[in-house]
Amino acid sequence: MRVPHPTPPQTRRVEIGEPQRTYTVEPLEDPVPRESPPAEPDDPPVEAPREPEEVPAR
């Protein structure tokens, strides 16, 4: 007994159109409020260089 082949599915041509570019815009500010990190302390004050001292000759 011969089994008939299934008929190919009927298809139709689909018009896709021109490609369209999509742009993503990032927010300027963070939308989630966050705690700001504690301010780092400034560098400790640097001592002024000392003047050379006179050392007695030997």
C-alpha positions in Angstrom: 0.0 0.0 0.0 1.4 3.4 -0.9 1.1 6.3 1.5 0.6 9.6 -0.2 3.2 12.3 0.5 2.0 15.1 2.7 1.3 18.3 0.8 3.8 21.1 1.3 2.5 23.8 3.7 1.0 26.7 2.0 3.2 29.8 2.5 2.8 33.4 1.5 5.4 36.0 0.9 5.8 38.3 3.9 6.9 41.9 3.4 9.3 42.8 6.1 10.0 46.4 5.1 13.1 48.6 5.7 15.2 47.9 8.8 14.5 50.5 11.5 17.2 51.5 13.9 16.3 51.6 17.6 18.1 53.9 20.0 18.3 53.4 23.7 18.5 56.5 25.9 20.1 56.2 29.3 18.8 58.4 32.1 21.1 61.2 33.2 20.6 60.5 36.9 20.3 57.3 38.7 16.6 56.6 39.1 17.2 54.7 42.3 18.1 56.9 45.3 21.3 55.5 46.9 23.2 56.6 49.9 26.3 58.5 48.9 29.5 57.0 50.1 31.1 58.8 53.1 33.4 61.6 52.1 37.0 60.5 52.2 39.2 62.5 54.5 41.6 64.8 52.8 45.3 63.8 53.0 46.8 64.8 56.3 48.6 68.1 56.2 52.1 67.7 55.0 54.7 69.3 57.2 56.8 71.9 55.6 60.4 70.7 54.8 62.7 71.6 57.6 65.7 73.8 57.0 69.0 72.0 57.1 70.7 72.2 60.5 74.3 73.2 61.0 76.2 70.2 62.4 79.5 70.9 64.1 82.6 69.7 62.2 84.6 66.9 63.8 
